[in-house]
């Protein structure tokens, strides 16, 4: 299946796919929560651009910077909703600061509340992973520019790791639960003639 995703949310489809029909994803399977640590103002802008792309392509994507009103009421309740509601796929933006925060390397006083929220979310995700028998059903680690694979939490190292913006279409396919390549149909068995001795 060859699908191209655009910045404005319109997917262009090749003629073969058009004859097969476009994948329709129910609203409850379009829920996405993004967890991250902002390395810089530029990094945060890139994350917001990424989230905007997801929203423009039909995904009900949530990130703390878009929900300041809800966070001011109860930040923990807001986060718990996304963590506990299993309909949400959770994107983990991997960066140097995220790695330092979850590893305990980044222990500065500045941003202490934000750091503790990130650590809390990370521990909740890791706990769910362990409860699922070390199977990853809904976490999507994405390396942002400048990040290295070794920054991915060790418990997620054996899952598929995407790179932004290089794997943009693959990330959207993952969220849509669509395979990049479809196997050809299974044909008939070959005719084998036995030769008598």
N, C-alpha and C positions, 0 to 999 in steps of 0.2 A: 504494500500500500504506500503510495507516494503522496504525502500531505505536506504542504508548505504553509507555515503559519506566518501571519503578518503582524506588524506592530499594532494595527488597529483592530485585530481580533478576527479578521476574515481569513478563513483557511481556503487556499486554492487547492483543488483536487484534480488529479489527472483523470483522463476519460475512463480508464479501467475502473478506478475507484468509484466514479460517478455511477457506473453501471451496477456496482456492488452495493451502493448506498453508503451514506456517511454515518459514522458512529454517533449514536445519540447517547449522551450520558445523563442519567437522572440528576435532578437538582441536588439530592442528598449526597451524591458522589462527587460533587464539585467543590466541596468544602476543603479549604487549605489554611493551615496556620504556619507562619514563618517565624522561626526563632533565629536570633543572630546577636552579635556584639559588633557595634559600629567601630571600625578601626579609625575612621576619620569622617569628616563631613562629606568628602567625595565618595567614600565607601557607602555611607548612608544614602546618598543620592542614587548610587548604582543599585542599591537594594530596593529603593522606592521605584526606580525605573523597572526593575525585575517584577516587583509586585504589580505594578500597573500593567505590564504585559500580560500577566496571568489573569488579572481582572478583565482586561480587554478581550481575552480569549475565552471568557465565559466561566472563570473559576471564582468562587466566592472566597477571596483570599483575605486573611486577617493578619495584621501586624500592629504592634503597639502604637506606632506613631500615628496611625489612622484612628485610634480609639482612645484618645486622651480623656474624653468625658467619662467613658466607662471605667478607665483605669483610676480616675480620681475617686470613684465611689469605692471600688475594691479591686485592686490590681490582682490579688491572688485568686479571687472568684472569677475574674475575667480569664486568667490563664488556665485555671482548672477546667473551665468549660471546654476549651480546645483540647486539653490533654485527656479529659475523661470521656468526651464524646467520640466514640471510635469511628464515626463517619469522617472525621477530619484526617486528611493526609498531612503530615508534618514535615516541612522543609527545614533543614538545618543548614544555614549559611555558614560555611567553613571559612575562617579567616585566621590570621595570626592572633588577633585579640581574643577571638572565640576560644582558640586553643589555649592561650595563656590563662584565660578566665576559668575554664573547666578543669585545667591542670593545677590551678592554685598558684601559677606563676605570677599572674596579675593580681596583686593584693593591695593596690593603691587605695587610699581613702576616697579619692575622687571617683564618683560613679559607683559608690559602694552599694546603693540600693539596686541599681541596674545590674551590677555584677552578681549580687545575691539572687536576683530573679533568674538570671541566665543559669547559674549553678543549680537552682531549684528545678528549673525546667529540665536541664540535662539529667539530673538524678531521677526525675520522674520518668523520662524517656528510657533511661537505662533500666530502671526497675521494670517497666512494661516489657522491654525486650527480654529480660531474664524470665519474667513470668510466662512469656510466650515460648519458652523452651529455646531461647536464643535464635528465634526466627523473626525476621524483620517484615512486618506486614504493612507498615504505613510511614516509615521514616525515609526521607529522601535527602541524603547529604549532597550538597552542591559546593564545589570549590569555587570561590570567587577569585578574581584576578589577584595574583600574588600569593595565594594559598598553596600549600603543598599537601600531598596525600597523607603525609605523616601527621598533619594537624587534625585529621578525622579521628574521633574517639575510637580507641582500640576495639570496642565492642561492635563498631559499625564497619570495621576494615574489610570484612568479607562480603559486604553488600555492594551493589552497583553504586559507584561514585561518579557524579556528573560534574562537568566544568562549565561555568558560565563565562562568557556567552557562547562558547564553542558548541556546546551540546543543547542549545536552545530548543530545537525541534524534538530531540530525544526526551528532554524534560517534559515538554507538553504531551508527548506520546505516553510517557509514564503516568502523568496525571489523568490522561484519558483512558488509561488501561488498554492501550492499543500497541500491538507489536510492530516493530519497524519492518520486519520481513515476515511474509506469510509463506508457509511451505507450499510447494505445488501439490495438487491433488494426488492421492494415491492411485496409481494405475493398476491394471490387472497383472496378475502373476505371469511370468514368462512361460511359454510352452517349452517343456523339456522332454526330449525324446530319448528314451533309454535304448542303447544299442545292445542287442543280445551278443553274448560271447560265443 
